[in-house]
Amino acid sequence: MFGATLWLTLATLTGLAAGFAREWLLVSAWGAGGRSDAFLVSLFLPEALRMALAAGLLSAAALPLYQQRSAQDQHNWMGAMVPRMLLCGLVLSAVLSVGSSLWVRLIGPGLDESGFALATDSLRWLAWSAPGLLLHALLCVPLQARSRFVLAGLGSLLFNLPPVVYLALMRQQATPTGLAACCLLGSLSMPGVLLPVLLPTWVRAGWRPWHLSRAPGAGRELLKRIGPLLSSNLASQGLALLERMIASLLGEGAVTWVNLARKLISLPLIALMSLNQVLLGLMSNAQDQERAAWLHKGLSSATLLTVPAVAGLIGAAGALVSLLLPDQAADSPLPGLLAWFAVPLMFGAWNALLARYAYAAGDTRLPLNCELAGSLLNAVLLAVLPFFFGLIGIAMAAVCGAVLTGLLLMRRQQLMDRVPWRQQWAFGAIVMLLAATVLHPLSNVWLQLGLSGAYGAALLAGLGLWLKPWRPVAG
């Protein structure tokens, strides 16, 4: 588990680093103002689709269906699904492109007229990234089934590399249309790298792209399995949309700050995304007792990976902002926003694994109901807290929603007394509080950074000795 997770983490790290570099270069070139806000509004829907697919929206439903088939039936299944997925992507692109002005009005109601025009033009380009994103997610399924996680994990890097190169070369001369075209190029390169690896095997097995009925019922079967997952993801993306809408009403630059904070805190999640994908494959092939053992190992690993990272981020938030964006963010709300957005990481990591425990048993509806309840609480609080606490109110609402979702996932699966959530959550809350009260207020950049790094390293060592997630699984 740890070997596969490590290699996939390294592959994903490069992609997320490129994603952060894209946001950093964007703020460096255009500043945290109307133009940056407008482009990020236009990028919201394509980016939401890409992140949902990277988090396993398609693979969580398709991987068990693919693995339960014989080798020839697997080829037939992929042959039937590829043209269908391309068609879905084209239809989705047309809907986004034709209705771009309506989507922009919905996502960024606080944009002025120039920002609205800029975002609309950019979305017309970005909309056509959907076919490449969907096809890449489908092509990752046979690779993950063969435990070839690294090649599948390069999608984020391939998507972000063209816009990063463009912004690095053009700087202030970069245009929103040029940046959107580079994102589109990145979406096409994602499946373009995988096809040469998979096509020779498919052709030898007799695959022909015009034979759509070689796996009758495959589309309906996938839709039935992916329905609850899609509903859950739509709820999650609806919250992200509500965050973007509220931020656009809180003043110019607020959308940029929220987006940049989200990108920064996504860096510690790279190992968790990898861990989730690896554990889903392991639990899908395990019996009940072994599946529970894998869950315990996964939850301990999630705590080991998140708690030191969260504590370090909270403590070093001000130093990181001063080093990365000394001109644009020195007096910004970003340090406090980054610290608050780090808090839900631990709870979200547990929630993802608890949901995949149900997915591995073929139940995609139970996690949906739990996540919808948490999302509802998050949405209600989003409508209230930001107008009292400012931007950090967005993060406060996310914390409450994540905690409720986790409690419901454990209760509905009779796990409340079978997993050590009380001890690990309490420990996480205590170390986060210490980082917030002792390290976060420090004004010396290098002192804060050094002490926060040492604090995180000590926590990592201590948690490793306590949890020992590398111990063998007893079936």
N, C-alpha and C positions, 0 to 999 in steps of 0.2 A: 504493500500500500504506500509506504513512505517513498520508495524508489520512484514509482509512477507519479506520485504527487510532486516530488521534487523536480523531475524533468518537466512536467506540465507547468509547474509554478515558474520555472525559469523561462519557458516559452511565453507564458502569459505576462510575466514581468516586463519583458521587452515591449509588449503591446500596450500595457497600461502606462509604462513610462513614456511611450510615444504619445499616448492620449493626453497625459498631463503636459508633455512638452507642447502639444498643439494648443492647449488652453493658455499655457504660460506665454507662448509666442504671440498668441492672439491679443492678450492683454498688453504685452510689451509693445506690439505694433500699433494697436488702436486705442489702448487705454480702456479703463472700465467706464464706458460711456454708452451712448445711444447706439453706435454702430456695432459694438460688441454684443450688446443686449439683443439687437435685431437679428444678428446672425445666429446667436444661440437659440433664439426662439424658432428660427427656421430649421435648425438642426435637431430640435427636440424629438420630433416623430421618427425620423430615420435612426437617430441614436437610441431611442427607446426600443425600436425593433431590434437593432443590433445587440443591445445589452440583454434584452429578453432572450434572444436566441443563444447568446454566449452563456447565459446563466442556466441553459438547459430546457427552455420551453419546448423545443421540438425533440431533443434527444431523450428527455425524461419519458416521453410518450412513445417515441419510435424505437428506442434501443431494445426494450423488452420484446416488442413485436418482431424486430429483426432477428434477435438472438434465438427466438423459439422456432425459427424456420430452418430447414435443411439448406445446404450450400446452394443448390440450384434454385430453391425457392427464394433465397435471399437475393440472388441476381435478378430473378423475375420481379421481386418486390421493388427493388431499386429502379429497375427499368420502367416500371409502371409509375413510380412516384416522381421521377425527375421531370418529365414534361408537365405533370400536374402542378408541381411546385413552381416551375417557371411561369405557368399560366397564372397562378395565384399572385406571383410577384408582379407581373405586368398589370393585372387588374388593380392591385393595391397601388401601384405607381400612378396609374391613370387617375384613380380617385384622389390621391394626394395632390397631384399636379393640377388637375382641373379645378379642384376646390381649394387651392393654395391660399387665396385671400381669406376664405372663411376660417381655415385652420389657423392662420396667423392671428386673426381677430380673437379666436378662442384662446390661444396659448398666451398671447401677449397683449391683453386689453389695455395695458398702460403705455404701449408704444405710441410715439407721435406719428404724424403722417409720413415723414421721411423714413422713419424706422419701419413703419408698416410696408411701404413700397419696397424697401431693401429686403426685408424678410420674405415678402411674397415672391420676389424674383429669385431669391436664393432657393426657396423651397421647390420651385419649379424644376430646378436642376437636381436637388437632393432627393426628390421623390423617386427618381429612377434608379436609386441604389437598392430598392427592395428586392428585385429578382436576384441580384448577386448575393445579398444577405441570406435569403431563404435557401438558395441552392447550396451555399456553403454549409449552412446548418444541416441540410440533408446529407451532403457528402461526408460530413464528419461522423455519421452514424456507423458506417462499416469500418471506419478507422478506429473508432472507440471500441467497437466489438472485437477488434484484433489487438486491443491495448496499445494502439499507436496514437497516444494522447498528444505527443509533442507536435506532430504535423497538424493535427486538428486545432491545437491551441495557438497557432500562429495567425489566426484570423484578425485579432485586434491590431497586431503589428502591421499586417498588410493593409488594413483599412486606414490606419493613422499615418503611415509613412509618407504617402504623397502630400497631404496637407502640411505635415511638419516640414518637409523639404521646401515646399512652396513658400511657407511663411518665413523660414530661415533665410531663403534667398531674397525674397521680395521686401520683407520688413514693412515699412510704412507704405510702400507702393502696392502692397497686396490689395486685391479687390474682393468683395464678397462673392462675385460670380466666379472668379478664378479659384477661390478657396472651395466653393461648392463643387466645381468641376473636378478638383483634386480628390474630394471625398468620394465622388462618383467613380473615379478611376480606382480608388482604393477598394470600393465594394466589388468591382469587376475582377480585381486581382485576387480576391479571397477564394472564389471557386476556381479561378484560372490556375492556381498553383496545385490544387487537389486533383483536377481532372486528368492530367497526364499520369498520375499515380494509379488512378482507379480504372480509367477507360480500357487499357489493354486487357485487364482481367475480365471486364464485362463483355468486351467484344469476343474474346475467346469462348466465353460461356454462352454466346449466341444472342447477346442483347442487341436490339434494334430500337432506336428512339421512337419510331412510328408505331411500334406494337404496344398499345396502351392497355390491353386487356389480358396481359399475361399473368396478372395477379388480381383476379376478380375480387371485388370487395375491399381491396387494400386501402383505398381512399376513405371509405366509410368507416373502416376499422380504426384508422388513425384519427379521424375526426372525433369518433366516439371517445377515444382515449385522451385526446388532447383538449377536449372541450373544457373540463374543469381546470386544467392547467392554464388555458387561455383566459378563462374568466378570472382566475387568481392574478395572472399577470396584468390583465386590463385594470384590475383594482389597484395593483401596485403602480402601474403607469399613470392611472388616474390621480393618485396621490402626488406623483411627481409633477403632473400637469397642474394640479392645484397649487403646489409649491411655486411653480414658475409663474402662474397667474398672480398669486399673492405678492411674490417678489416684484413683479412688474408694477404693482400698485404702490410699492414702498419707496419709490424714487429711482432716478436714473442710476444705473450701475448695480442695483440690487440683484438683478438676474445674473450678472457676471460674477458677483461675489458668491452667491449660492452655488452656481455651477462650478466655480473654481474650488470651493470647499468640498463639494461632492467628489471632484476629481482627486483632490489630495487624499481624502480618506479612503478612496477606492484602492490605493496602493497596498495597504495591509491586507486587502481582501483577496489578493491574487492567489495566495496559498489556499484560501478557503474555497474559492471557485474550483481549483484543481482538486482539492480534497472531496468536494461534493460530487464531482464527475466520477472520480475513481471509486468512491464508496457506493455510489448508485450502481455501478457495474458489479461490485463485489456483493452487495446485498441482494441484487436481482437474481444471482445464482446461488443464494444461500437458503437454508431451511430456517425455521422460526428461531430456534435457539442460537444458531450461528449468526443470524441476522441481528439479533439483540446484542450479541457480543461485538459485532462490527459497529453497531450504534454507540455503545459505550466507548469504544476506542475512538470513534469519530468525534464524539462530544468532548472527550478529554483533549483530543488534538485541537479542536476548535478553541477551547479555553486557553490552551498553551499558546496558540498562535495569536489570539486576539487581545487577551488581557495585557501582555507587555506592550503590544503595539498601541493600544488605546491609551494606556497610562503614559507612554512616551509622547504620543501626539498631544495629549492634553497638556502635559508639562512643557513641551517645546513648541507649542503653537506660535507664540510670539516670535521666537527665534527663527523658525522656519519661514514665516512671512517676511521678516526683515531681510533674510538672506536671499529669498527667491524673488521678491518683488519690492525692492527697497524704495523705488520711486512711487509706484502706483498704490502700494498697500501699506505704507508706513503708518498712516493714521486711519486705516480702514477698519471696518467691523470684522475683518477676516479672522484674526486670531481667536476671538471669542466664539465666532461661528464655527471655526474648525474644531475647537475643543468640544463644543456641544454636539456637533455632528459625529464625533468619534464615539460618543457614549453608546448609541444603539448597535455598534458593530458586534459586540459580544452576544447580545440577545439575538440579533439577526443571524449570526453564524449558527447558533443553536437551532433557530427556527428552520433554517434551510436543511439541516441534517434531519430534524424531526419530520419534516415534510417528505424527504426522500426515503425515510424509513417506511412511510405509508406507500409511497410510489412503488417501492421495491416489492411490496405485497400486492400490487395491482390496484390500490385504492387512491385515486386522484381526487375524489370528491371531499373526503374528510379534511385534508389540508386547505382546500378551497374555502370551506365553511369557516374554519378557524381564522384564515387570513382575511376573509371579508369582515369578520367581527373586529379584528384589530385595525383594519383599514378604515372602518366606519368611525371608530374612536379617533383615529389619527385625523380623519377629515373634519370631524366636529371640532377638534381642538385647533386645527389649522385655521378655521374660520374665526377663532377667538384669540388665541395666544399671541400671534404676530402683532396684533394691534395694541397689545399691552407691553410686550417684551421686545418688539422689533424683530429683526431677522432670527435671533436665537429662539424665538417662539416656534419657528418652523422645526428646529431640531428637537425642542421639547415635546412637540406633538409626535414626532417620529419615535422618541423613546417610549412614550406611553403605549403607542400602537404595537411596537415590537414586543413589549413585555406581556401585553394581553394575548397576543398571538401565540407566544411561547407557552404560556400557562394553559391555554385552550388545547394546543397540540398535545401536550403531555397528558392532560386530563382525559381527552377523548380517546387516547390510545392506551389508557391505563398505565401510564409511565410515571405518575407523580411520585410513587414510592420505589420506583425501579431505577431511576437515574438520579445522580447526586446534584440536582439543580440548586438546592438551598445552599449547600456549602460553596459551590463554585460561583454562583451569582453573588452571594454575600461577599466573598473574597474579592471579586471583581469590583463591586461597588465601593469597598473600602479603599482599594489601591487607586481607583479613579478619584475618589474624594481627596486622598492625600496629594495626588498630583495636582489637582485643581487648587488646593489651598496653600501648598508649599512651593511648588515649582512654577506654576503658571504665572504668578504675580512677579517673578524675578525680572528685573529690567536689563541686566547684563546678558547680551545675546549669547556669548560663548559659554558663560557660566550656566545659563539655563539649558543650552543645548547639551553640554557635557553631563550635567547632573541628570537630565531627563534620559539621555542615552544609557548612563550607568544604572539608573533606576529600572529601565526596561530590561537591560541585560540581567540584572539581579533577579527580576521577576521571572524571566525566561528560565534561568537556571533553577530557581526554587520550584517553579511549577513543574518543570521536567522531573525533578526528584520526587515530587509529590504524586503526580498523575501517572508518570511512566506509560505514555500511550503506545510506546513501541513494543510492549509486551505481547507475546503471541496470543492469537485469538483461540480460545478453547471452544470447539464446536459443540 
